[in-house]
Amino acid sequence: MKLVYEDEHGAYRGVRTEFLKKFVLKESNPNFEVYDARDNNNRFIAAKCSRIPDDEDLAAGRYGIDFNRAKPTFQEALRYKVVLPRALESLQWISNMAFAAATRQEYNRKSSVWESFYSYIWGSELKIIWVTPHSGDVTRPPDDLLPYPKTHIDSFTAGVAALCAFNNNNKAAKRVMIAIHSPNLFLTTFDIGDFGIVNEKELTIAAKKLERKYHERAQILADELKQTFSFEAMRWLKYIYKTRGTLDPKRLNRVSTADRRRVEQIVKELKLYGQEIGEFKKEKFNKAIRNLKETEVPVITCNYLFPSRHVSRLLKVSENIGQGLLHSALNIECSKVYLAREPELISDIVLDIKKELFDE
């Protein structure tokens, strides 16, 4: 059942009429939308703007805001603006700052949008908040810094989040934020991050239980997942080697921490399947990727690639919990392949994760 409109790249475009049978609009602007369930137990928040700081239309009020990052100070936003676009190569900026700004007026407008977004997450009312911070389109043209800009969309996340919100019929016992993402270089069905909040033992027990329940069903797209990963990994590795002259993370760290992280992520994904990279050479990666063919795909890993603890500190999740503005939070990274092809399966698993961890 399709409840939202998404383009061919999986970017969120709006909700369908069917969704409005259970939900009402709370806010709509060029940067995000919010819908509340008529029974008030669920909230759906989907980003519409780009997460890339220089991908924006200031006149239209559509800004480049990464809602999964901290609101910078005015001075930080000014510095970010000055070092763009080269800042896109640096984790110092893209892993920490929500946006850049050239003037006080621009800063105030973007701050207002960021604060409004989070005003719908922090609060005291009991509800499950389904949020997709990176579901907005990326319109930035390809260049040497971002050769594949559309891969920075968390594709098809809004559709699954809406499906989860629509099908979650249990009365909310707590106020919980569940953030759904879909990274580009990804070789499992789910990676669950605990934000440093959820009890690790409980999370592991729930993951093992759901692995047994869904493992066989998840193999339906195993080959396509591995083929997609192989294509994306190899084109990034070739591009990085062509532009940087190396795939060694230590050497990459001197020129592009963003590219260093991409290589490290590929290495870690391959390690999950028992493929160790001893030498950072294209042929070594190619051999390891070919060895994936006969391996079954795991359904759930926990805190393996995206534990979300850094983001938790940026967003001050613990502080907001301490103030009674949230009970708990969970970060769910999903495969783009499964989100696009098997949204019902993915929503079933996500709802089971919620049930195991948060339902009473």
C-alpha positions in Angstrom: 0.0 0.0 0.0 1.5 3.3 -1.1 0.8 6.0 1.4 3.2 8.7 0.1 4.4 10.0 -3.2 8.1 9.4 -3.8 10.1 10.1 -7.0 12.2 7.6 -8.9 15.1 8.3 -6.6 13.0 7.7 -3.5 12.7 11.4 -2.4 9.6 12.3 -0.5 7.0 14.4 -2.4 3.9 14.3 -0.1 1.2 12.0 1.3 -1.5 10.3 -0.6 -5.3 10.5 0.1 -5.3 7.1 1.8 -2.9 8.3 4.5 -5.3 11.1 5.4 -8.0 8.6 6.5 -6.0 8.2 9.7 -3.8 11.4 9.7 -4.2 15.1 9.7 -1.7 17.8 8.6 0.1 19.7 11.4 2.6 21.6 9.3 3.8 21.9 5.7 6.6 24.1 4.5 9.3 23.8 1.8 11.6 21.9 4.2 9.5 19.4 6.1 6.0 18.1 6.8 4.3 16.8 9.9 1.2 14.7 10.2 -0.5 13.5 13.4 -2.7 10.4 13.7 -6.4 11.2 14.4 -6.1 9.0 17.5 -3.0 11.0 18.5 -0.8 7.9 19.0 1.5 8.4 16.1 3.3 11.3 14.4 4.9 11.3 11.0 7.7 13.8 10.1 9.4 13.8 6.7 12.1 16.1 5.5 11.6 17.7 2.0 14.7 19.8 1.7 18.2 18.6 0.8 20.6 17.6 3.5 23.5 19.2 1.5 24.3 22.7 2.8 24.8 24.4 -0.6 21.8 22.6 -2.3 19.1 25.2 -1.7 16.8 27.9 -3.1 16.9 30.7 -0.6 14.2 32.7 -2.5 11.8 29.8 -2.2 12.6 29.2 1.4 14.0 25.8 0.6 17.2 25.4 2.6 20.1 22.9 2.7 19.5 21.6 6.2 20.7 18.3 7.7 18.2 17.7 10.4 20.3 14.9 11.8 23.0 17.4 12.9 23.3 20.1 15.5 22.2 23.7 15.0 25.4 25.7 14.6 26.2 28.9 16.3 26.1 32.0 14.1 29.9 32.1 13.9 30.1 28.4 13.0 27.5 28.8 10.3 29.4 31.7 8.8 32.6 29.7 8.8 30.9 26.7 7.2 29.6 29.0 4.4 33.1 30.3 3.8 34.7 26.9 3.4 31.9 25.5 1.2 32.0 23.6 -1.2 35.3 22.2 -0.1 33.8 21.5 3.4 31.8 18.7 1.8 35.1 16.7 1.9 35.4 17.2 5.7 33.7 15.2 8.4 34.5 18.2 10.7 31.6 20.0 9.0 29.3 17.5 7.4 29.2 15.2 10.5 28.4 18.0 12.9 26.7 21.1 11.4 23.1 21.2 10.3 23.5 24.2 7.9 25.7 27.1 6.7 24.7 30.8 6.5 26.1 33.9 4.9 24.2 36.5 6.9 22.4 36.9 10.2 19.0 36.9 8.4 19.8 33.7 6.6 21.0 32.1 9.9 17.9 33.2 11.7 15.6 31.7 9.1 17.4 28.4 9.0 17.6 28.2 12.8 13.8 28.8 12.9 13.2 25.8 10.5 15.6 23.6 12.5 14.0 24.5 15.8 10.5 24.1 14.4 11.4 20.6 13.2 12.5 19.5 16.7 9.5 21.2 18.4 7.5 18.3 16.9 9.9 15.7 18.4 10.5 17.0 22.0 7.4 17.1 24.1 5.4 15.4 26.9 2.5 13.9 25.0 2.7 10.1 24.7 3.2 9.1 21.0 5.5 7.3 18.6 7.3 9.8 16.4 8.3 8.4 13.0 10.9 10.7 11.4 12.9 10.6 8.2 15.5 13.4 8.5 17.1 12.8 5.1 14.0 11.9 2.9 14.2 15.2 0.9 15.4 15.5 -2.6 19.0 16.4 -3.6 19.1 18.6 -6.6 22.8 19.6 -6.5 24.4 18.8 -9.9 27.3 16.2 -9.9 30.8 17.6 -9.5 34.2 16.4 -8.3 33.1 16.8 -4.6 29.8 15.0 -4.9 29.9 12.9 -8.1 26.7 10.9 -7.2 24.5 13.5 -5.4 21.2 11.4 -5.6 22.8 8.7 -3.5 22.7 11.2 -0.6 18.9 10.9 -0.5 17.7 8.4 2.2 15.6 6.8 -0.5 12.1 5.4 0.2 12.4 6.0 3.9 9.3 8.3 4.1 7.1 5.6 2.5 8.1 3.0 5.1 7.9 5.4 8.0 4.4 6.4 6.8 3.4 2.8 6.5 4.7 2.1 10.1 2.8 5.1 11.5 -0.4 4.0 9.6 -0.2 0.4 10.7 0.8 1.0 14.3 -2.5 0.5 16.1 -1.2 0.1 19.6 -1.8 2.9 22.1 1.4 4.8 22.7 2.7 4.0 26.2 5.8 6.3 25.9 7.0 9.1 23.8 9.6 7.5 21.4 11.4 8.8 18.4 12.2 6.3 15.7 14.4 7.7 13.0 14.6 5.8 9.7 17.5 6.2 7.2 18.8 4.4 4.1 22.6 4.7 3.6 24.1 4.2 0.2 26.9 1.7 1.0 25.0 -0.9 2.9 25.2 -4.7 3.0 22.6 -5.8 5.5 18.8 -5.3 5.8 18.9 -3.3 9.0 21.5 -1.8 11.3 19.9 -0.5 14.6 21.6 2.3 16.5 20.7 2.8 20.2 21.5 6.5 20.4 23.3 5.5 23.6 19.9 5.4 25.2 18.4 1.9 24.6 19.6 -0.9 26.8 22.1 -2.9 24.7 21.3 -6.2 26.1 17.5 -5.8 25.4 18.3 -4.6 21.9 20.5 -7.6 21.2 17.9 -10.0 22.5 15.2 -8.4 20.3 17.5 -8.5 17.3 18.3 -12.2 17.7 14.6 -13.0 18.1 13.7 -11.1 14.9 16.6 -12.5 13.0 15.2 -16.0 13.6 11.7 -14.8 12.6 12.6 -13.0 9.4 15.9 -14.5 8.2 14.4 -16.7 5.5 12.0 -14.1 4.2 14.8 -11.5 4.0 16.8 -13.7 1.5 14.3 -12.8 -1.2 16.4 -9.8 -2.2 19.8 -11.0 -1.0 21.3 -11.3 -4.5 20.0 -7.9 -5.6 21.3 -6.3 -2.3 24.8 -7.7 -2.9 24.7 -6.7 -6.6 23.7 -3.2 -5.7 26.4 -2.9 -3.0 29.0 -4.3 -5.5 28.1 -1.6 -8.0 28.0 1.2 -5.6 31.2 0.2 -3.7 33.2 -0.4 -6.9 32.2 2.9 -8.5 33.1 4.8 -5.4 36.4 3.0 -5.0 37.3 3.6 -8.6 36.4 7.3 -8.3 38.3 7.8 -5.1 41.4 6.1 -6.5 41.2 8.2 -9.7 40.8 11.5 -7.8 43.0 10.7 -4.7 45.5 8.2 -6.1 45.0 5.9 -3.1 42.5 3.8 -1.2 44.5 3.7 2.0 42.4 5.4 4.8 45.5 6.8 6.5 46.5 8.6 3.3 42.9 9.6 2.5 42.6 11.2 5.9 45.0 13.9 4.8 43.0 15.0 1.8 39.3 13.9 2.4 37.9 12.6 5.6 34.6 12.0 3.8 36.3 9.6 1.3 38.3 8.0 4.1 35.0 7.2 5.8 33.5 5.7 2.6 36.4 3.3 2.3 36.3 2.4 6.0 32.5 1.7 5.6 33.1 -0.6 2.7 35.8 -2.4 4.6 33.5 -2.8 7.6 30.6 -4.1 5.5 32.8 -6.7 3.9 34.2 -7.8 7.3 30.6 -8.6 8.3 30.7 -11.3 5.7 34.1 -12.6 6.7 36.0 -10.7 4.0 39.1 -9.0 5.4 40.9 -6.3 3.4 44.6 -6.6 4.1 45.8 -4.3 1.3 43.9 -1.3 0.1 44.0 -2.1 -3.6 41.2 -2.2 -6.1 41.8 -5.9 -6.9 41.6 -6.9 -3.2 38.2 -5.2 -2.9 37.1 -6.7 -6.1 38.0 -10.2 -4.9 36.3 -9.7 -1.5 33.1 -8.5 -3.2 33.0 -11.5 -5.6 33.2 -13.7 -2.5 29.9 -12.4 -1.3 27.9 -14.4 -3.8 27.1 -17.5 -1.7 26.6 -15.7 1.7 23.2 -15.2 3.2 22.2 -11.6 4.2 21.7 -10.9 7.9 18.5 -9.2 8.8 19.6 -7.1 11.7 23.0 -5.9 13.1 23.1 -3.7 16.2 25.4 -0.6 16.6 27.6 -2.0 13.9 27.8 0.8 11.3 25.6 3.5 12.7 25.3 3.4 16.5 24.0 7.0 16.3 25.7 8.0 19.6 27.5 10.9 18.0 24.2 12.2 16.6 22.6 11.6 20.0 25.2 14.0 21.6 24.7 16.6 18.8 20.9 16.6 19.3 21.2 16.4 23.1 18.9 13.4 23.3 19.9 12.4 26.8 19.3 16.0 28.0 15.8 16.1 26.5 15.0 12.7 28.1 16.2 14.1 31.4 13.8 17.0 31.0 10.9 14.7 30.3 10.6 15.7 26.6 11.2 12.1 25.3 11.3 8.6 26.8 13.6 6.9 24.3 14.9 6.9 20.7 16.0 4.5 18.1 17.9 4.9 14.9 17.1 2.4 12.1 19.2 2.2 9.0 17.6 0.2 6.2 18.7 -1.1 2.8 17.5 1.0 -0.1 16.8 -2.2 -2.0 14.4 -3.6 0.5 12.8 -0.2 1.2 12.0 0.1 -2.5 11.0 -3.5 -3.3 9.6 -4.8 0.0 8.3 -1.9 2.0 5.6 -4.1 3.7 8.3 -6.6 4.9 10.4 -3.7 6.2 7.5 -2.1 8.0 6.5 -5.4 9.6 10.1 -5.8 11.0 10.3 -2.2 12.2 6.9 -2.5 14.0 8.2 -5.7 15.6 11.3 -3.9 16.7 9.1 -1.2 18.3 6.9 -3.9 19.9 9.9 -5.7 21.4 11.5 -2.6 22.8 8.8 -0.1 23.7 5.3 -1.7 23.9 3.9 -2.5 27.3 
